[in-house]
């Protein structure tokens, strides 16, 4: 059960964003004395226990497992990837995730954020194992690292602890005549410093006193202590969120935020890169260390200090190792963790951290060179924080946590203080009742740890294949079939969640799936052309050259096309029937599309809409521009020329705007600014209220295609495809894999079968045209495929319009899409586009001079709200 103090610990800025990544790199293992405790250590039968971690950490832990196993006779450790556990528990409560981890492996490095806390039903109490292990030196741990969450139990062994420290701009401090922070400085001193650091000019903030990354919880903590010093002496029973001193704090915070004394993110999701850029520009006096990596290349000197002395949990376990309560071998599991705790582990991914991550063991910190790496000033701040008594106030932490929502409502939404506090008090009382009810809940069912997989027989080549999460189960079935045919090759399927680059994939897997061509040079990928040329089972002519071209880079074939999806015109058959109109065909033109949408609107106006934009609703204008042969952007020799006000561009966009105004539910565009796309369109599509829209075969409810939903190709231009009509998934092999032939045999096996990607066709033409495959696909989808297949014989339409959406150019699309949006809402299109071109050209000129994009964006437009160069908003009183 979570206590208020633990919730605060997990979710405020005082606890780092867990990267689940080890921090230091060393080639040597530490010399360790393996513990010999408990009767099971003497068994003569080799026992296998499992260690669970994410696939991305396999490269870190497998060498350690190998070194440990080499010293063991009676036990062995085997790595178990937890990616499927993360996938299947995504969106569930954190405790359900922890239970799934405890059932997946005997020991684990959990991927969830924060400490394990009091999880007696899930994890072993480590204190008896620690006390029984004479070789385990508890004094090697930093102060508080092994502090139990209760006096009787410890449910995790910390690998690192998080110590938040503060960075400050020494140049600004010197200009304001401020002395450096002392190790024991108080909150009032920090508050005064923030006030003196803040500057405004002509109603705009030019320098922020400090960034408080965490809904303002740190600043509110200091203000509460300043207004009510007795809060730390009160018990939890005395907590009142609507107390008078809380009203006082909330009445002061809006002025502190609007003046720039403290920056609190209005959207609670600041672009962290943008925060870094603002700090680099010298516009922030203080910030949590980690927002700007140390050391930083900036034109000012950075100082580091401890946070003010306050009764808050200023350090905690960042990540840890656990032993499942369900393991049959707790003593052997402890033997492995005791060994693991003494090792210097290497990072597998970069992570932004608002705190400094310190190895929990002193010996590991020394061995890794941690103290030398961070430098004497940072080390002094860390040591000063660690030396403080670990006596945080649960009452203060709980109060501040429940004030975060009222703070947001009062500062940014104009809510009355009394109303905001009353709502929070009600929510707090509901939470208290839920906690009391939870104490009477029936205990969890007993844990049963999954049995370790059998050893692979000698002579079998093992390869790791990484894929997207949604199709990992289907691929495991394919892997089982493959191994029955090829018993000499074993394929382990790992599911990748989140955003992974080609570099990440190549570092953690032998071969893998790619969602589209790689954005890098492809140097991490093996050239497959020699393998394709030498394999008579894979005739290159069976894959359309245009698809192979998607994966050719500098003469190298970096992936084998596997699955193909298409952009299409989707339509509602029932609404077309009701309007008495013919369905779209491959002969449709832009004129036909616009005329049909308007006629549909006239006929079914009371039941739905003739046309709508689905997905990134700002992108529809780019398709209209391509269909109208209008180029808003021209790229020549890497030079960008803007043509927003050309007559053909104006005419195409005017037609687009009129279509939306007369035949769609859209009253404004979304998705181009730092805001979410419209959500009502999805519901209207599901309700059958939209007659015609752009979509992809991979994004449609395929079971309705051929019934309520029909498909047609996008209008062709002189029998050529529009840009971005085809999307392909590829199969790639890491350049440095030791098993290229085994990977080739596996991916060609996959390519001989229909893909597991929903709504996709096989890249191999013979397979797509087979009766067996086409029997599983709606006739409309087959017709679209056949139309596009013929168009693949010639180059696609050349268009630079999509450079507006490219990450690879400095071009920012915000002002262009804003002009279209304003015209949709009644503005003068020609004037808006002229303004958009002027601002975009000024932005490009600014970036060409070397100024960072976020700074340029707000320089040319103080009201900039785009996503590409998001930065701190300027507050005004």
C-alpha positions in Angstrom: 0.0 0.0 0.0 1.3 3.5 -0.9 1.7 6.0 1.9 1.5 9.8 1.2 5.2 10.1 1.8 6.0 7.4 -0.7 3.7 8.8 -3.3 5.5 12.1 -2.9 8.8 10.3 -3.2 7.8 8.5 -6.4 6.2 11.4 -8.3 7.9 14.7 -7.4 10.9 16.2 -9.0 13.0 15.0 -6.0 12.9 11.5 -7.5 14.5 11.0 -10.9 12.8 9.8 -14.0 13.9 6.2 -14.0 15.8 5.2 -17.0 16.1 1.6 -16.0 19.7 2.0 -17.3 22.9 1.2 -15.4 25.1 4.3 -15.0 28.8 3.5 -15.3 31.0 1.5 -17.6 34.0 -0.6 -16.7 35.6 -3.5 -18.4 36.7 -5.3 -15.3 34.5 -7.0 -12.7 35.1 -6.4 -9.1 36.9 -9.1 -7.1 34.1 -10.5 -4.9 33.7 -13.1 -2.3 30.6 -15.1 -3.1 28.4 -15.7 -0.1 27.8 -19.3 1.1 24.7 -19.2 3.2 21.8 -21.6 3.8 21.5 -25.3 3.2 20.6 -25.0 -0.5 24.1 -23.7 -1.3 25.5 -27.2 -0.7 23.2 -29.1 -3.0 24.9 -31.2 -5.6 22.2 -30.7 -8.2 22.6 -27.7 -10.5 19.6 -25.4 -10.1 18.7 -22.7 -12.6 17.2 -19.4 -11.4 16.2 -16.6 -13.7 17.1 -12.9 -13.7 14.6 -10.6 -15.4 15.3 -7.2 -17.1 14.4 -5.4 -20.3 16.0 -6.7 -23.5 17.9 -3.4 -23.9 19.8 -4.4 -20.7 20.8 -7.9 -21.9 24.2 -6.7 -23.2 24.9 -5.3 -19.6 23.9 -8.3 -17.6 24.7 -11.3 -19.7 28.5 -10.9 -19.3 27.9 -10.6 -15.5 25.8 -13.8 -15.6 28.5 -15.6 -17.6 31.2 -14.5 -15.1 29.0 -15.6 -12.1 28.0 -18.9 -13.7 31.6 -19.7 -14.3 32.3 -19.7 -10.6 29.2 -21.9 -9.7 28.7 -25.6 -9.5 25.4 -25.9 -7.8 23.5 -23.1 -9.6 23.2 -21.2 -12.8 21.5 -17.9 -13.7 19.6 -17.3 -16.9 18.5 -14.0 -18.4 14.8 -13.5 -19.0 13.6 -10.5 -21.1 10.7 -8.6 -19.4 9.5 -6.7 -22.5 6.4 -8.8 -22.8 5.6 -8.2 -19.2 5.8 -4.5 -19.8 3.7 -4.8 -22.9 0.9 -6.9 -21.4 0.7 -4.7 -18.2 0.9 -1.4 -20.0 -1.8 0.9 -18.5 -2.3 -1.2 -15.4 -1.7 -0.2 -11.9 1.9 -0.2 -10.9 1.4 -3.0 -8.3 0.0 -5.2 -11.1 3.1 -4.6 -13.1 5.2 -5.5 -10.1 3.2 -8.7 -9.6 3.8 -9.7 -13.2 7.5 -9.1 -12.7 7.5 -11.2 -9.6 5.9 -14.0 -11.5 8.2 -13.8 -14.5 11.6 -14.3 -12.8 13.2 -15.4 -9.5 15.2 -12.2 -9.4 14.8 -9.0 -11.4 15.8 -5.5 -12.2 12.3 -4.0 -12.4 11.4 -1.6 -15.2 8.9 0.4 -13.2 9.6 3.9 -11.8 10.4 4.4 -8.1 11.0 2.2 -5.1 9.4 -1.2 -4.5 8.2 -0.1 -1.1 6.3 -2.4 1.3 5.5 -5.2 -1.1 5.6 -8.2 1.3 3.2 -10.2 -0.9 5.4 -9.8 -4.0 9.1 -9.8 -2.9 11.3 -11.4 -0.4 12.4 -9.6 2.7 16.1 -9.2 2.2 17.1 -8.4 5.8 17.3 -12.0 7.0 19.4 -12.9 4.0 21.6 -9.8 4.5 22.1 -10.6 8.2 22.9 -14.2 7.5 25.6 -13.3 4.9 28.8 -12.7 6.7 30.5 -11.5 3.5 28.0 -8.7 2.9 29.3 -5.4 4.2 26.3 -3.1 5.0 28.7 -0.3 5.9 29.7 -0.2 2.2 26.3 1.4 1.4 25.8 5.2 1.5 23.7 6.6 4.4 20.1 5.8 4.1 20.5 3.5 1.1 19.5 0.4 3.1 17.0 2.2 5.2 14.0 -0.1 5.5 10.5 1.1 4.7 9.6 -0.4 8.1 11.8 -1.5 11.0 11.4 -5.2 10.1 11.8 -5.5 6.3 13.7 -4.5 3.2 12.2 -5.6 -0.1 14.8 -4.3 -2.6 18.5 -4.0 -2.8 19.3 -0.6 -4.2 21.7 -0.4 -7.2 21.8 3.4 -7.1 20.3 6.2 -5.1 19.1 9.5 -6.4 20.4 12.7 -4.9 18.8 15.9 -6.2 21.2 18.9 -6.4 20.7 22.4 -7.8 22.6 24.1 -10.6 22.9 27.8 -10.9 24.2 30.4 -13.4 27.2 31.9 -11.6 27.4 34.8 -14.1 23.9 35.9 -13.2 24.6 35.4 -9.5 27.7 37.6 -9.7 25.8 40.3 -11.7 23.1 40.4 -9.0 25.7 40.5 -6.2 24.6 37.2 -4.7 27.0 35.0 -2.7 27.3 31.3 -3.6 24.8 29.0 -1.8 26.3 27.4 1.3 25.8 23.7 2.0 23.4 24.5 4.8 21.5 27.4 3.3 17.8 27.8 4.2 14.7 28.2 2.1 14.4 31.9 2.7 17.8 32.4 1.3 16.9 30.5 -1.8 13.7 32.4 -2.2 15.4 35.8 -1.9 17.9 34.6 -4.5 15.1 33.7 -6.9 13.5 37.1 -6.5 16.7 38.9 -7.1 17.6 36.8 -10.2 14.3 37.5 -11.9 14.1 40.3 -14.6 11.3 41.7 -16.7 11.5 44.1 -19.7 8.5 45.7 -21.4 6.1 43.4 -19.7 7.9 40.2 -20.6 10.1 37.9 -18.6 13.8 38.1 -19.7 15.2 36.0 -16.8 13.5 33.4 -14.7 14.6 33.0 -11.0 14.4 29.2 -11.1 12.7 26.3 -12.9 10.7 24.1 -10.6 10.3 20.9 -12.6 7.5 19.1 -10.8 4.2 21.0 -10.7 5.8 23.5 -8.3 6.0 21.1 -5.4 9.4 22.2 -4.2 8.6 25.9 -4.2 5.2 25.2 -2.4 7.1 23.2 0.2 9.3 26.1 1.0 6.4 28.5 1.1 4.4 26.3 3.4 7.3 26.1 5.8 7.7 29.9 5.6 4.0 30.5 6.4 3.5 27.6 8.9 6.7 26.3 10.5 4.6 24.0 12.8 3.4 21.9 9.9 6.2 19.3 10.6 5.0 18.8 14.2 1.4 18.0 13.2 0.3 14.4 12.7 -1.3 12.9 9.6 -4.7 13.1 11.4 -4.4 16.8 11.5 -3.9 17.4 7.8 -6.4 19.7 6.2 -5.8 20.6 2.5 -8.2 23.6 2.8 -6.4 25.0 5.9 -5.9 28.8 6.1 -2.1 28.6 5.7 -2.6 26.7 2.4 -4.9 29.5 1.2 -2.1 32.0 2.0 0.4 30.0 -0.1 -1.9 29.7 -3.0 -2.7 33.4 -2.9 1.1 34.2 -3.3 2.0 31.7 -6.0 0.3 33.3 -9.0 2.4 36.5 -8.6 5.6 34.4 -8.2 4.8 32.6 -11.4 3.7 35.6 -13.5 6.8 37.6 -12.3 9.1 34.8 -13.4 10.4 34.1 -9.9 9.5 30.4 -10.5 8.7 28.7 -13.8 6.1 26.0 -13.6 5.0 24.2 -16.7 1.5 25.1 -17.7 1.1 21.9 -19.8 2.9 19.7 -17.3 4.9 18.3 -20.1 7.6 20.8 -21.1 9.8 19.9 -24.0 12.9 19.0 -22.0 15.2 19.9 -24.9 13.6 23.3 -25.0 14.1 23.8 -21.2 17.8 23.0 -21.8 17.9 25.6 -24.6 16.5 28.3 -22.4 19.0 27.5 -19.7 21.8 27.6 -22.3 20.7 31.1 -23.3 21.4 32.4 -19.8 17.8 33.2 -19.0 17.5 31.0 -15.9 19.1 31.6 -12.5 18.6 28.2 -10.9 17.5 24.8 -12.2 17.5 21.1 -11.1 20.8 19.5 -12.1 20.1 17.2 -15.0 18.0 19.6 -17.1 21.4 20.7 -18.5 24.0 17.8 -18.7 27.2 18.3 -16.8 29.7 19.5 -17.9 27.9 21.8 -20.3 29.2 23.9 -23.2 27.7 27.3 -22.3 28.9 30.9 -22.3 28.6 31.2 -18.5 30.0 29.3 -15.5 27.7 26.8 -13.8 27.7 26.3 -10.1 26.3 23.3 -8.2 24.8 23.3 -4.7 22.7 21.3 -2.4 19.0 22.2 -2.1 18.1 24.2 1.0 17.7 22.2 4.3 14.1 21.1 4.4 12.2 18.2 6.0 11.7 16.4 2.6 12.9 13.1 1.2 16.0 14.4 -0.5 17.3 11.1 -1.7 15.8 7.7 -2.5 16.4 4.5 -4.2 16.4 5.1 -8.0 16.5 1.5 -9.1 17.0 -1.8 -7.4 17.2 -5.5 -7.5 14.5 -7.8 -6.1 13.8 -11.4 -5.3 10.4 -12.8 -6.0 8.3 -14.0 -3.1 7.4 -16.9 -5.3 11.0 -18.2 -5.9 11.8 -21.7 -4.6 15.4 -20.7 -4.1 15.7 -17.5 -2.1 19.2 -18.3 -0.7 20.6 -19.0 -4.2 18.8 -15.9 -5.5 20.5 -13.8 -2.8 23.8 -15.3 -3.8 23.4 -13.9 -7.3 22.1 -10.4 -6.0 25.0 -10.2 -3.6 27.4 -10.7 -6.4 25.5 -8.3 -8.7 25.4 -5.5 -6.1 29.2 -5.3 -6.2 29.6 -4.9 -10.0 30.1 -1.8 -12.0 27.4 -1.9 -14.7 27.4 0.0 -18.0 24.7 2.3 -19.4 22.5 1.1 -22.3 20.6 4.3 -23.0 20.9 8.1 -22.3 18.4 9.5 -19.8 17.6 13.0 -18.6 17.7 13.0 -14.8 16.6 15.8 -12.5 18.9 14.3 -9.8 22.4 12.8 -9.7 22.4 9.0 -9.7 25.0 7.8 -7.2 26.1 4.1 -6.9 24.6 2.9 -3.6 27.8 1.1 -2.7 30.8 3.2 -1.8 33.2 0.7 -3.3 31.3 0.8 -6.6 31.4 4.6 -6.7 35.1 4.5 -6.2 35.8 1.7 -8.6 33.7 3.5 -11.3 35.5 6.8 -10.8 32.2 8.4 -9.9 33.5 11.1 -7.6 36.3 12.1 -10.0 33.8 12.2 -12.9 31.4 14.7 -11.2 34.1 17.0 -9.9 34.7 18.5 -6.4 31.9 21.1 -6.4 29.2 18.6 -7.4 30.6 16.0 -5.1 30.4 18.5 -2.2 26.7 19.2 -3.0 26.0 15.4 -3.1 27.9 14.7 0.1 26.2 17.6 1.9 22.8 16.2 0.9 23.7 12.7 1.9 25.0 13.9 5.3 21.6 15.3 6.3 19.5 13.4 8.8 16.9 11.2 7.1 13.9 12.7 8.8 11.4 13.8 6.2 8.0 15.1 7.3 5.1 12.9 6.0 2.7 15.7 6.9 4.5 18.3 4.7 4.9 15.8 1.8 1.3 14.8 1.9 0.0 18.4 2.0 2.2 19.5 -0.8 1.2 16.6 -3.0 -2.5 17.3 -2.6 -1.9 21.0 -3.3 -0.5 20.4 -6.8 -3.9 20.4 -8.5 -5.2 23.5 -6.7 -2.0 25.3 -7.6 -2.5 24.5 -11.3 -6.2 25.5 -11.2 -5.5 28.8 -9.4 -2.4 29.9 -11.4 -3.4 28.8 -14.9 -7.1 28.4 -14.9 -8.3 31.3 -12.7 -10.1 29.1 -10.3 -11.1 30.6 -7.0 -8.7 29.5 -4.2 -11.6 28.4 -1.8 -13.2 26.3 -4.6 -9.9 24.7 -5.6 -9.0 23.8 -2.0 -12.5 22.5 -1.3 -12.3 20.1 -4.3 -8.8 18.9 -3.2 -10.1 18.4 0.4 -12.9 16.2 -0.9 -10.5 14.2 -3.1 -8.1 13.8 -0.2 -10.9 12.4 2.1 -11.9 10.0 -0.7 -8.3 8.8 -1.0 -8.1 8.3 2.8 -11.3 6.2 2.8 -9.9 4.1 -0.1 -6.7 3.5 1.9 -8.6 2.3 4.9 -10.8 0.0 2.7 -7.6 -1.4 1.1 -6.4 -2.6 4.5 -9.2 -5.1 4.6 -8.8 -6.5 1.1 -8.2 -10.3 0.8 -4.5 -11.0 0.4 -3.1 -11.7 -3.0 -3.0 -15.2 -4.4 0.3 -17.0 -4.0 3.0 -16.2 -6.5 4.3 -18.8 -8.8 7.5 -17.9 -10.7 7.6 -19.0 -14.3 9.8 -22.1 -14.9 13.2 -21.3 -16.5 13.3 -22.2 -20.1 15.3 -25.4 -20.9 18.9 -25.0 -22.0 19.5 -24.8 -25.8 21.2 -27.9 -27.1 24.8 -27.6 -28.1 25.3 -26.7 -31.8 22.2 -24.6 -32.0 22.7 -21.0 -33.2 20.8 -18.5 -31.0 19.7 -15.2 -32.5 17.6 -12.4 -31.1 15.0 -10.8 -33.2 13.4 -7.5 -32.0 10.0 -6.4 -33.2 7.2 -4.0 -32.3 5.1 -5.0 -29.4 1.8 -5.5 -31.2 2.9 -8.5 -33.4 5.4 -10.2 -31.0 3.0 -13.1 -30.1 2.3 -13.9 -33.8 6.1 -13.9 -34.5 6.7 -16.3 -31.6 4.4 -18.7 -33.3 6.4 -18.2 -36.5 9.6 -18.8 -34.6 8.4 -22.1 -33.3 7.4 -23.2 -36.8 10.8 -22.1 -38.1 12.7 -24.0 -35.5 10.8 -27.2 -36.3 12.0 -26.7 -39.9 15.5 -25.5 -38.9 16.4 -27.1 -35.5 19.9 -25.7 -35.9 18.6 -22.1 -35.3 16.8 -20.8 -32.2 15.0 -17.4 -32.5 14.2 -15.4 -29.4 11.6 -12.8 -30.1 11.8 -9.6 -28.0 9.2 -6.9 -28.1 10.4 -3.3 -28.2 8.2 -0.6 -26.6 8.5 3.2 -27.0 10.8 4.9 -29.5 13.9 2.9 -30.4 16.5 4.1 -33.0 18.2 1.8 -35.4 21.3 2.2 -33.3 19.4 0.9 -30.3 18.1 -2.1 -32.2 21.4 -3.0 -33.7 23.0 -2.9 -30.3 20.5 -5.3 -28.6 19.4 -7.7 -31.4 20.9 -9.7 -34.2 18.1 -8.8 -36.6 14.9 -6.8 -36.3 11.9 -5.2 -37.9 11.9 -1.6 -39.2 8.9 0.6 -39.4 9.9 2.4 -42.5 13.3 3.3 -43.9 15.9 4.2 -41.3 16.6 7.9 -40.7 20.3 7.2 -40.2 23.0 6.4 -42.8 22.3 2.7 -42.3 25.9 2.0 -41.3 24.6 -0.1 -38.4 22.8 -2.4 -40.8 24.2 -5.2 -42.9 24.1 -4.9 -46.7 21.6 -7.5 -47.8 22.2 -7.3 -51.5 25.0 -10.0 -51.6 22.7 -12.3 -49.6 19.7 -11.6 -51.9 21.8 -12.2 -55.0 23.1 -15.5 -53.7 19.8 -16.9 -52.6 17.8 -18.5 -55.4 14.8 -18.9 -53.1 14.4 -15.2 -53.0 14.2 -13.8 -56.6 14.7 -10.0 -56.4 12.2 -9.6 -59.2 9.4 -10.8 -56.9 9.7 -7.5 -54.9 8.7 -4.4 -56.9 11.9 -2.3 -57.5 10.1 0.8 -56.0 9.8 -1.1 -52.7 13.5 -2.2 -52.7 14.4 1.4 -53.5 12.9 2.5 -50.2 15.6 0.6 -48.4 18.6 1.4 -50.7 21.1 3.8 -49.2 24.3 4.7 -50.9 24.1 1.6 -53.1 23.4 -0.7 -50.1 20.2 -2.7 -49.4 19.8 -2.1 -45.7 16.6 -4.0 -45.2 14.3 -6.5 -47.0 10.8 -5.1 -47.7 8.3 -7.3 -45.8 5.0 -5.6 -45.4 3.3 -2.8 -47.4 0.5 -0.5 -46.4 -1.2 2.2 -48.4 -2.8 5.6 -48.0 -6.3 5.3 -49.3 -9.6 7.1 -49.7 -12.0 5.5 -47.3 -15.7 5.9 -47.6 -18.9 4.9 -45.9 -21.0 2.8 -48.3 -24.3 3.5 -46.5 -23.9 7.2 -46.7 -23.0 7.1 -50.4 -26.0 4.9 -51.0 -28.2 7.3 -49.1 -27.0 10.2 -51.3 -27.3 8.1 -54.5 -23.7 8.6 -55.4 -21.3 6.2 -57.1 -18.4 4.9 -55.0 -14.9 6.4 -55.5 -12.8 4.7 -58.1 -9.2 4.8 -59.4 -10.4 7.4 -61.9 -11.4 10.0 -59.3 -9.8 13.4 -59.5 -9.5 16.3 -57.0 -12.6 17.8 -58.7 -14.6 14.6 -58.2 -13.6 14.4 -54.6 -14.6 18.0 -53.8 -17.8 17.8 -55.8 -18.8 14.5 -54.2 -18.1 15.7 -50.7 -20.3 18.7 -51.1 -23.1 16.7 -52.7 -22.9 14.2 -49.8 -23.1 17.1 -47.3 -26.3 18.4 -49.0 -27.9 14.9 -49.0 -26.9 13.7 -45.5 -26.4 16.9 -43.7 -28.6 15.8 -40.8 -26.9 12.4 -40.4 -23.2 13.3 -40.8 -20.6 15.0 -42.9 -19.4 14.7 -46.5 -15.7 14.8 -45.7 -13.3 14.7 -42.7 -9.6 14.6 -41.8 -8.4 11.7 -39.8 -5.1 11.5 -37.9 -2.8 14.5 -38.3 -5.5 16.9 -39.5 -3.1 19.5 -40.6 -1.6 17.1 -43.2 -4.7 17.1 -45.5 -3.6 20.4 -47.0 -0.4 18.9 -48.2 -2.3 16.2 -50.1 -4.5 18.9 -51.7 -1.5 20.9 -52.7 0.0 17.8 -54.4 -3.2 17.0 -56.2 -3.5 20.6 -57.4 0.2 20.6 -58.7 0.9 23.5 -56.2 4.2 23.7 -54.5 4.3 25.8 -51.2 7.9 24.9 -50.8 10.7 24.4 -53.3 14.0 22.7 -52.4 16.9 23.4 -54.8 20.5 22.4 -53.9 19.5 22.1 -50.2 18.2 25.7 -50.3 14.6 26.3 -49.1 12.4 28.6 -51.1 8.9 29.5 -49.7 6.1 30.0 -52.1 3.1 30.4 -49.8 1.6 33.2 -51.7 1.9 31.8 -55.3 -1.4 32.0 -57.1 -1.7 28.2 -57.5 -0.9 27.7 -53.8 -3.5 30.3 -52.8 -6.1 28.7 -55.0 -5.5 25.1 -53.8 -5.6 26.1 -50.1 -8.7 28.3 -50.6 -10.4 25.3 -52.1 -9.3 23.1 -49.2 -10.6 25.6 -46.7 -13.9 26.0 -48.4 -14.3 22.2 -48.5 -13.8 22.0 -44.7 -16.1 24.9 -44.1 -19.0 23.5 -46.2 -18.7 19.8 -45.9 -16.8 18.8 -42.7 -17.1 18.9 -38.9 -13.8 20.8 -38.7 -14.1 24.3 -37.3 -10.4 24.6 -36.7 -7.2 22.6 -37.4 -5.4 20.7 -34.7 -2.1 18.8 -34.5 0.1 21.5 -35.9 0.5 23.3 -32.6 1.8 22.0 -29.3 -1.6 20.4 -28.6 -3.3 17.1 -29.3 -5.2 16.2 -32.5 -9.0 16.3 -32.5 -10.5 13.3 -30.7 -14.1 13.6 -31.8 -13.4 12.6 -35.4 -12.6 9.0 -34.3 -15.9 8.7 -32.6 -17.8 10.1 -35.6 -16.0 7.6 -37.9 -17.0 4.8 -35.6 -20.6 6.0 -35.5 -20.8 6.1 -39.3 -21.2 9.8 -39.5 -18.4 10.6 -42.0 -18.9 9.8 -45.7 -15.3 10.3 -47.0 -11.9 10.6 -45.5 -8.2 9.9 -46.0 -6.8 6.9 -44.1 -4.2 4.0 -44.3 -4.9 0.3 -44.7 -3.0 -0.2 -41.5 -5.2 2.2 -39.6 -8.6 0.9 -40.6 -10.9 -1.5 -38.7 -10.3 -4.2 -41.4 -13.2 -6.3 -40.4 -15.5 -3.5 -41.7 -13.7 -3.1 -45.0 -15.9 -4.5 -47.7 -19.0 -4.1 -45.6 -19.7 -0.6 -44.2 -16.3 0.8 -45.2 -15.1 0.9 -48.8 -11.6 1.7 -50.1 -10.3 3.4 -53.2 -6.9 4.6 -54.3 -5.9 8.2 -53.8 -6.3 10.1 -57.1 -3.2 9.4 -59.3 -1.3 12.2 -61.1 -0.6 11.0 -64.7 -0.8 7.4 -63.4 1.9 8.1 -60.8 1.6 7.9 -57.0 1.4 10.9 -54.8 4.2 11.3 -52.2 3.9 9.1 -49.1 1.3 6.9 -50.6 3.3 3.7 -49.9 4.5 2.7 -46.4 6.8 -0.4 -46.0 8.0 -2.4 -43.0 11.4 -4.0 -43.5 13.5 -6.8 -42.0 17.1 -5.8 -41.2 20.3 -7.5 -39.9 22.7 -5.8 -37.5 26.0 -5.1 -39.3 28.1 -6.6 -36.4 25.9 -9.7 -35.7 28.0 -12.9 -35.4 25.1 -14.8 -37.1 24.3 -13.0 -40.4 23.4 -16.2 -42.3 21.1 -17.5 -39.5 19.4 -14.1 -39.5 19.0 -14.2 -43.3 17.5 -17.6 -43.1 15.0 -16.4 -40.5 14.0 -13.2 -42.2 13.6 -14.9 -45.6 11.4 -17.5 -43.9 9.2 -14.6 -42.7 9.2 -13.0 -46.1 7.7 -16.2 -47.6 4.6 -15.8 -45.3 1.9 -13.2 -45.0 3.0 -10.4 -42.6 1.5 -10.1 -39.1 1.1 -6.4 -39.6 -2.6 -5.6 -39.6 -3.9 -4.2 -42.9 -0.6 -4.9 -44.8 0.2 -6.7 -48.0 3.3 -8.9 -48.4 6.1 -7.1 -50.2 6.6 -10.2 -52.4 4.3 -9.8 -55.4 3.8 -13.6 -55.8 2.5 -13.9 -52.2 0.2 -10.8 -52.5 -1.3 -12.1 -55.7 -1.8 -15.7 -54.4 -5.4 -16.9 -54.0 -4.6 -18.0 -50.4 -3.7 -14.5 -49.4 -6.3 -12.6 -51.4 -9.0 -14.8 -49.9 -8.2 -13.2 -46.5 -8.4 -9.6 -47.8 -11.4 -7.5 -48.8 -11.8 -7.1 -52.6 -11.6 -3.3 -52.2 -8.1 -3.6 -50.7 -7.0 -6.0 -53.5 -8.2 -3.4 -56.0 -6.2 -0.7 -54.3 -3.2 -2.9 -54.3 -3.5 -3.7 -58.0 -3.9 0.0 -58.9 -0.8 1.0 -56.9 1.2 -1.9 -58.2 0.8 -0.7 -61.7 1.8 2.8 -60.6 4.9 1.5 -59.0 6.4 1.0 -62.5 7.2 4.7 -62.7 8.6 7.3 -60.3 6.2 8.9 -57.9 5.1 12.5 -58.2 7.9 14.8 -57.2 6.8 17.2 -54.5 8.6 19.3 -51.9 5.5 20.1 -49.9 6.2 17.4 -47.4 9.4 19.2 -46.4 7.0 21.1 -44.2 6.7 18.0 -42.0 10.3 16.9 -42.2 12.5 16.6 -39.1 15.6 16.7 -41.3 15.3 20.4 -42.4 15.2 23.5 -40.2 11.8 24.4 -41.8 9.1 24.9 -39.1 5.6 24.4 -40.4 3.8 26.2 -37.5 3.1 29.5 -39.2 2.0 27.9 -42.5 -0.6 25.6 -40.8 -1.6 28.4 -38.5 -2.5 30.6 -41.6 -4.6 27.8 -42.9 -6.3 27.4 -39.5 -7.0 31.1 -39.2 -8.5 31.1 -42.7 -10.7 28.2 -41.8 -11.9 30.3 -38.8 -12.8 33.2 -41.1 -9.5 35.0 -41.6 -8.2 36.4 -44.9 -6.2 33.6 -46.4 -3.9 35.7 -48.6 -3.0 38.0 -45.7 -2.4 35.1 -43.3 -0.2 33.2 -45.8 1.9 36.4 -46.5 2.3 36.8 -42.7 3.3 33.1 -42.4 5.9 33.4 -45.1 7.4 36.5 -43.6 7.7 34.9 -40.1 9.0 31.6 -41.5 11.7 33.4 -43.6 12.7 35.4 -40.5 12.9 32.1 -38.6 15.1 30.5 -41.2 17.4 33.5 -41.4 17.8 33.4 -37.6 18.7 29.7 -37.5 21.1 30.1 -40.4 23.0 32.5 -38.1 23.5 29.8 -35.6 20.9 30.7 -33.1 19.0 27.6 -31.7 15.5 27.0 -33.2 13.5 27.5 -29.9 15.1 30.9 -29.4 14.5 31.9 -33.0 10.9 30.8 -32.9 10.0 33.1 -30.0 12.2 35.9 -31.3 10.2 36.1 -34.5 6.9 35.3 -32.9 6.4 35.7 -29.1 3.1 33.8 -29.4 4.8 30.8 -31.0 3.0 27.5 -30.0 4.5 25.0 -32.4 5.8 21.5 -31.5 9.0 21.5 -33.5 10.7 24.3 -31.5 8.6 24.3 -28.3 10.1 26.5 -25.6 9.1 28.2 -22.3 6.1 30.6 -22.7 6.5 34.2 -21.6 4.1 35.1 -18.8 2.6 38.5 -18.6 0.8 40.1 -15.7 
